[in-house]
Amino acid sequence: MDKVAHYRDKASEIYKANRKIIFILAFLNTALVTLFDILKADGFISNLLVIIVKLAVTAPLPMCTYHIYTRAILGKQTGADFIFSWLTNGKLIVHGIKVQLSLAIRLIGWVIVYLLILFASAFFGVLGALFGTIGGLVLIYYKELQYNGALYECAADPNYPVGAAFDDGIEKMKYCFKDYVSLWFGLCLPFIVIFAILKNVFDPSNVGIIVDLIGNIILSFFIYPRFHITGILLYNNGNFSHVRGVDGE
């Protein structure tokens, strides 16, 4: 059995043993994304305020999620109160915001490329727009994958400076990136493409909104947890000595 298959099997066991806390995390993520989508305002200032509030509320959640996945890998049980200790701790909120801003700065050039692909593909009709959307999404996701190790690193030790954690995570990810991308292609990409196509077909009708919600639920509850648990196992390859709690212990 190859390494990816071995870690996928192990991740499935960890997922089943920690399904309750994983579902709580997935529910929070889905609920917050849906809430802030509903709160989108027409005015620039109002929309900016919504974005700022969204960043403050949601920024710690990915770090909390990856930290709890790591705890689950290490066999540590986690209660719901641990999640709220992340989402209500000012230091951890700032940490989450720093991580998201660092990621956004590194991806901004690729987001511009993605938007240009969408713009150019629109001139080739419906099929062109569809293929442009899928191609652009794959590009953005691929670039994000390169930084996931940095996110795991930032989540493993919330007291470690974000810049140094990004440098370590990017370098360390290089050694398992081929397997990591293979995992993503096999586990995540088929669902992402299917729901992107369905959303494109039905958007902007109510059916499109429902499809988008169903897609978020399936990905957040069932696909992404398995992917990231497997990914953390791959990324660390058995070495979790760098993992620290929120108190540094």
C-alpha positions as a Markdown table, in Angstrom:
| # | Residue | x | y | z |
|---|---|---|---|---|
| 1 | Met | 0.0 | 0.0 | 0.0 |
| 2 | Asp | 1.4 | 3.4 | -1.0 |
| 3 | Lys | 1.8 | 6.3 | 1.5 |
| 4 | Val | -1.2 | 8.3 | 0.3 |
| 5 | Ala | -3.6 | 5.2 | 0.5 |
| 6 | His | -2.2 | 4.3 | 4.0 |
| 7 | Tyr | -2.8 | 7.8 | 5.3 |
| 8 | Arg | -6.2 | 8.0 | 3.7 |
| 9 | Asp | -7.2 | 4.8 | 5.5 |
| 10 | Lys | -5.8 | 6.1 | 8.8 |
| 11 | Ala | -7.7 | 9.5 | 8.2 |
| 12 | Ser | -11.0 | 7.6 | 7.7 |
| 13 | Glu | -10.5 | 5.9 | 11.1 |
| 14 | Ile | -9.7 | 9.3 | 12.8 |
| 15 | Tyr | -12.7 | 10.9 | 11.1 |
| 16 | Lys | -15.1 | 8.2 | 12.4 |
| 17 | Ala | -13.7 | 8.4 | 15.9 |
| 18 | Asn | -14.0 | 12.2 | 16.0 |
| 19 | Arg | -17.1 | 12.7 | 13.9 |
| 20 | Lys | -18.9 | 14.8 | 16.5 |
| 21 | Ile | -16.3 | 17.5 | 16.9 |
| 22 | Ile | -15.7 | 17.5 | 13.1 |
| 23 | Phe | -19.4 | 18.0 | 12.4 |
| 24 | Ile | -19.5 | 20.9 | 14.9 |
| 25 | Leu | -16.6 | 22.5 | 13.1 |
| 26 | Ala | -18.3 | 21.9 | 9.7 |
| 27 | Phe | -21.6 | 23.3 | 10.9 |
| 28 | Leu | -20.0 | 26.4 | 12.2 |
| 29 | Asn | -18.1 | 26.9 | 8.9 |
| 30 | Thr | -21.2 | 26.3 | 6.7 |
| 31 | Ala | -23.4 | 28.5 | 9.0 |
| 32 | Leu | -21.0 | 31.4 | 9.0 |
| 33 | Val | -20.3 | 31.3 | 5.2 |
| 34 | Thr | -24.1 | 31.2 | 4.6 |
| 35 | Leu | -24.7 | 34.0 | 7.1 |
| 36 | Phe | -22.2 | 36.4 | 5.6 |
| 37 | Asp | -23.4 | 35.6 | 2.1 |
| 38 | Ile | -26.9 | 36.7 | 3.2 |
| 39 | Leu | -25.5 | 39.8 | 4.9 |
| 40 | Lys | -23.8 | 41.1 | 1.6 |
| 41 | Ala | -24.8 | 44.7 | 1.2 |
| 42 | Asp | -25.2 | 46.9 | -1.9 |
| 43 | Gly | -23.3 | 50.0 | -0.6 |
| 44 | Phe | -19.5 | 50.0 | -0.6 |
| 45 | Ile | -19.1 | 51.1 | 3.0 |
| 46 | Ser | -21.7 | 48.6 | 4.2 |
| 47 | Asn | -20.2 | 45.8 | 2.3 |
| 48 | Leu | -16.7 | 46.7 | 3.6 |
| 49 | Leu | -18.0 | 46.5 | 7.1 |
| 50 | Val | -19.5 | 43.1 | 6.5 |
| 51 | Ile | -16.1 | 41.9 | 5.1 |
| 52 | Ile | -14.2 | 43.2 | 8.1 |
| 53 | Val | -16.6 | 41.6 | 10.5 |
| 54 | Lys | -16.5 | 38.3 | 8.5 |
| 55 | Leu | -12.7 | 38.4 | 8.7 |
| 56 | Ala | -12.6 | 38.9 | 12.4 |
| 57 | Val | -15.2 | 36.2 | 13.1 |
| 58 | Thr | -14.1 | 33.5 | 10.6 |
| 59 | Ala | -10.3 | 34.0 | 10.4 |
| 60 | Pro | -9.5 | 31.9 | 13.5 |
| 61 | Leu | -11.8 | 29.0 | 12.4 |
| 62 | Pro | -9.4 | 27.4 | 9.8 |
| 63 | Met | -6.6 | 27.5 | 12.4 |
| 64 | Cys | -8.8 | 26.1 | 15.1 |
| 65 | Thr | -10.0 | 23.4 | 12.6 |
| 66 | Tyr | -6.5 | 22.2 | 11.6 |
| 67 | His | -5.4 | 22.3 | 15.2 |
| 68 | Ile | -8.3 | 20.1 | 16.3 |
| 69 | Tyr | -7.6 | 17.7 | 13.4 |
| 70 | Thr | -4.0 | 17.5 | 14.6 |
| 71 | Arg | -5.2 | 16.8 | 18.1 |
| 72 | Ala | -7.4 | 14.0 | 16.7 |
| 73 | Ile | -4.4 | 12.5 | 14.9 |
| 74 | Leu | -2.6 | 12.5 | 18.2 |
| 75 | Gly | -5.5 | 10.8 | 19.9 |
| 76 | Lys | -6.6 | 13.8 | 22.0 |
| 77 | Gln | -10.3 | 14.3 | 22.5 |
| 78 | Thr | -11.7 | 17.8 | 22.1 |
| 79 | Gly | -14.9 | 19.3 | 23.3 |
| 80 | Ala | -17.0 | 22.1 | 21.8 |
| 81 | Asp | -15.7 | 24.6 | 24.4 |
| 82 | Phe | -12.2 | 24.3 | 22.9 |
| 83 | Ile | -13.6 | 25.7 | 19.6 |
| 84 | Phe | -15.0 | 28.7 | 21.3 |
| 85 | Ser | -11.7 | 29.3 | 23.2 |
| 86 | Trp | -10.2 | 29.9 | 19.7 |
| 87 | Leu | -13.1 | 32.0 | 18.4 |
| 88 | Thr | -13.3 | 34.3 | 21.4 |
| 89 | Asn | -9.6 | 34.7 | 22.3 |
| 90 | Gly | -8.3 | 38.1 | 21.1 |
| 91 | Lys | -4.8 | 36.8 | 20.6 |
| 92 | Leu | -6.0 | 33.9 | 18.5 |
| 93 | Ile | -8.3 | 36.1 | 16.5 |
| 94 | Val | -5.4 | 38.3 | 15.6 |
| 95 | His | -3.3 | 35.2 | 14.8 |
| 96 | Gly | -6.0 | 34.0 | 12.4 |
| 97 | Ile | -6.3 | 37.4 | 10.7 |
| 98 | Lys | -2.5 | 37.6 | 10.2 |
| 99 | Val | -2.6 | 34.1 | 8.6 |
| 100 | Gln | -5.4 | 35.0 | 6.3 |
| 101 | Leu | -3.8 | 38.3 | 5.3 |
| 102 | Ser | -0.4 | 36.6 | 4.7 |
| 103 | Leu | -2.2 | 34.0 | 2.4 |
| 104 | Ala | -4.2 | 36.7 | 0.6 |
| 105 | Ile | -1.0 | 38.7 | -0.2 |
| 106 | Arg | 0.7 | 35.6 | -1.6 |
| 107 | Leu | -2.3 | 34.7 | -3.7 |
| 108 | Ile | -3.4 | 38.2 | -5.0 |
| 109 | Gly | -1.4 | 37.9 | -8.3 |
| 110 | Trp | -3.0 | 34.5 | -9.0 |
| 111 | Val | -6.5 | 35.9 | -8.2 |
| 112 | Ile | -5.9 | 38.6 | -10.8 |
| 113 | Val | -4.9 | 35.8 | -13.3 |
| 114 | Tyr | -8.1 | 33.9 | -12.4 |
| 115 | Leu | -10.3 | 37.0 | -13.0 |
| 116 | Leu | -8.6 | 37.5 | -16.4 |
| 117 | Ile | -9.3 | 33.9 | -17.3 |
| 118 | Leu | -13.0 | 34.4 | -16.4 |
| 119 | Phe | -13.2 | 37.6 | -18.4 |
| 120 | Ala | -11.5 | 36.2 | -21.5 |
| 121 | Ser | -13.5 | 32.9 | -21.4 |
| 122 | Ala | -16.8 | 34.9 | -21.4 |
| 123 | Phe | -16.1 | 35.8 | -25.1 |
| 124 | Phe | -16.4 | 32.2 | -26.1 |
| 125 | Gly | -20.0 | 31.7 | -25.1 |
| 126 | Val | -21.5 | 29.4 | -22.4 |
| 127 | Leu | -19.0 | 26.5 | -22.9 |
| 128 | Gly | -16.1 | 28.9 | -22.9 |
| 129 | Ala | -17.3 | 30.5 | -19.6 |
| 130 | Leu | -17.8 | 27.0 | -18.1 |
| 131 | Phe | -14.3 | 25.8 | -19.0 |
| 132 | Gly | -12.8 | 29.1 | -18.0 |
| 133 | Thr | -14.5 | 28.9 | -14.6 |
| 134 | Ile | -13.3 | 25.3 | -14.0 |
| 135 | Gly | -9.8 | 26.0 | -15.3 |
| 136 | Gly | -9.5 | 29.2 | -13.2 |
| 137 | Leu | -10.7 | 27.3 | -10.1 |
| 138 | Val | -8.2 | 24.5 | -10.6 |
| 139 | Leu | -5.4 | 27.1 | -10.9 |
| 140 | Ile | -6.4 | 28.9 | -7.7 |
| 141 | Tyr | -6.9 | 25.7 | -5.7 |
| 142 | Tyr | -3.5 | 24.4 | -7.0 |
| 143 | Lys | -1.7 | 27.6 | -5.8 |
| 144 | Glu | -3.5 | 27.4 | -2.4 |
| 145 | Leu | -2.4 | 23.8 | -2.0 |
| 146 | Gln | 1.2 | 25.0 | -2.0 |
| 147 | Tyr | 0.5 | 27.1 | 1.1 |
| 148 | Asn | -1.6 | 24.6 | 3.0 |
| 149 | Gly | 1.5 | 23.3 | 4.8 |
| 150 | Ala | 2.0 | 26.9 | 6.1 |
| 151 | Leu | -1.5 | 26.9 | 7.4 |
| 152 | Tyr | -1.0 | 23.6 | 9.2 |
| 153 | Glu | 2.2 | 25.0 | 10.6 |
| 154 | Cys | 0.5 | 28.2 | 11.9 |
| 155 | Ala | -2.3 | 26.0 | 13.4 |
| 156 | Ala | 0.1 | 23.6 | 15.1 |
| 157 | Asp | 1.7 | 26.4 | 17.2 |
| 158 | Pro | -0.4 | 29.6 | 17.4 |
| 159 | Asn | 2.4 | 31.3 | 19.3 |
| 160 | Tyr | 4.9 | 30.8 | 16.5 |
| 161 | Pro | 5.4 | 34.0 | 14.3 |
| 162 | Val | 3.3 | 33.8 | 11.2 |
| 163 | Gly | 6.1 | 34.8 | 8.8 |
| 164 | Ala | 8.5 | 32.2 | 10.0 |
| 165 | Ala | 5.7 | 29.5 | 10.1 |
| 166 | Phe | 4.9 | 30.3 | 6.4 |
| 167 | Asp | 8.5 | 30.0 | 5.4 |
| 168 | Asp | 8.8 | 26.6 | 7.3 |
| 169 | Gly | 5.5 | 25.4 | 5.9 |
| 170 | Ile | 6.2 | 26.2 | 2.3 |
| 171 | Glu | 9.6 | 24.6 | 2.4 |
| 172 | Lys | 8.4 | 21.5 | 4.2 |
| 173 | Met | 5.5 | 21.0 | 1.9 |
| 174 | Lys | 7.8 | 20.7 | -1.1 |
| 175 | Tyr | 8.8 | 17.2 | 0.1 |
| 176 | Cys | 5.3 | 15.8 | -0.1 |
| 177 | Phe | 3.6 | 18.1 | -2.6 |
| 178 | Lys | 3.3 | 15.6 | -5.4 |
| 179 | Asp | 1.5 | 13.2 | -3.1 |
| 180 | Tyr | -0.6 | 16.1 | -1.6 |
| 181 | Val | -1.7 | 17.2 | -5.1 |
| 182 | Ser | -2.5 | 13.6 | -6.0 |
| 183 | Leu | -4.7 | 13.3 | -2.9 |
| 184 | Trp | -6.5 | 16.6 | -3.8 |
| 185 | Phe | -7.1 | 15.4 | -7.3 |
| 186 | Gly | -8.6 | 12.1 | -6.2 |
| 187 | Leu | -10.6 | 13.3 | -3.2 |
| 188 | Cys | -11.6 | 16.9 | -3.7 |
| 189 | Leu | -11.4 | 17.9 | -7.3 |
| 190 | Pro | -14.3 | 15.7 | -8.7 |
| 191 | Phe | -16.8 | 17.2 | -6.2 |
| 192 | Ile | -15.5 | 20.8 | -6.7 |
| 193 | Val | -15.9 | 20.4 | -10.5 |
| 194 | Ile | -19.4 | 18.8 | -10.3 |
| 195 | Phe | -20.7 | 21.6 | -8.0 |
| 196 | Ala | -19.0 | 24.3 | -10.0 |
| 197 | Ile | -20.7 | 23.1 | -13.2 |
| 198 | Leu | -24.1 | 22.8 | -11.5 |
| 199 | Lys | -23.8 | 26.2 | -10.0 |
| 200 | Asn | -22.8 | 27.7 | -13.3 |
| 201 | Val | -25.8 | 26.0 | -15.0 |
| 202 | Phe | -28.4 | 27.1 | -12.5 |
| 203 | Asp | -26.9 | 30.5 | -11.4 |
| 204 | Pro | -28.5 | 32.9 | -10.5 |
| 205 | Ser | -31.7 | 31.1 | -9.8 |
| 206 | Asn | -32.9 | 29.7 | -6.4 |
| 207 | Val | -31.8 | 26.3 | -7.7 |
| 208 | Gly | -28.2 | 27.6 | -8.0 |
| 209 | Ile | -28.3 | 28.8 | -4.3 |
| 210 | Ile | -29.6 | 25.4 | -3.2 |
| 211 | Val | -26.9 | 23.6 | -5.2 |
| 212 | Asp | -24.2 | 25.9 | -3.7 |
| 213 | Leu | -25.5 | 25.1 | -0.2 |
| 214 | Ile | -25.6 | 21.4 | -0.8 |
| 215 | Gly | -22.1 | 21.5 | -2.2 |
| 216 | Asn | -20.8 | 23.4 | 0.8 |
| 217 | Ile | -22.4 | 20.9 | 3.1 |
| 218 | Ile | -20.9 | 17.9 | 1.4 |
| 219 | Leu | -17.5 | 19.4 | 1.1 |
| 220 | Ser | -17.4 | 20.8 | 4.6 |
| 221 | Phe | -18.8 | 17.8 | 6.4 |
| 222 | Phe | -17.4 | 14.8 | 4.5 |
| 223 | Ile | -14.7 | 15.7 | 2.0 |
| 224 | Tyr | -12.5 | 18.5 | 3.4 |
| 225 | Pro | -12.1 | 16.9 | 6.9 |
| 226 | Arg | -10.8 | 13.6 | 5.4 |
| 227 | Phe | -8.6 | 15.6 | 2.9 |
| 228 | His | -7.0 | 17.8 | 5.6 |
| 229 | Ile | -6.6 | 15.0 | 8.1 |
| 230 | Thr | -4.8 | 12.9 | 5.4 |
| 231 | Gly | -2.9 | 16.0 | 4.3 |
| 232 | Ile | -1.7 | 16.8 | 7.9 |
| 233 | Leu | -0.5 | 13.2 | 8.2 |
| 234 | Leu | 1.3 | 13.5 | 4.8 |
| 235 | Tyr | 2.8 | 16.8 | 5.7 |
| 236 | Asn | 4.1 | 15.8 | 9.1 |
| 237 | Asn | 4.9 | 12.2 | 8.1 |
| 238 | Gly | 4.7 | 11.1 | 11.7 |
| 239 | Asn | 6.6 | 14.0 | 13.3 |
| 240 | Phe | 4.4 | 16.1 | 15.5 |
| 241 | Ser | 7.0 | 17.4 | 17.9 |
| 242 | His | 6.3 | 21.0 | 16.9 |
| 243 | Val | 2.6 | 20.9 | 17.9 |
| 244 | Arg | 1.7 | 23.3 | 20.8 |
| 245 | Gly | -1.5 | 24.1 | 22.5 |
| 246 | Val | -3.1 | 27.5 | 22.7 |
| 247 | Asp | -1.1 | 28.1 | 25.9 |
| 248 | Gly | 2.2 | 27.1 | 24.2 |
| 249 | Glu | 2.3 | 23.7 | 25.9 |
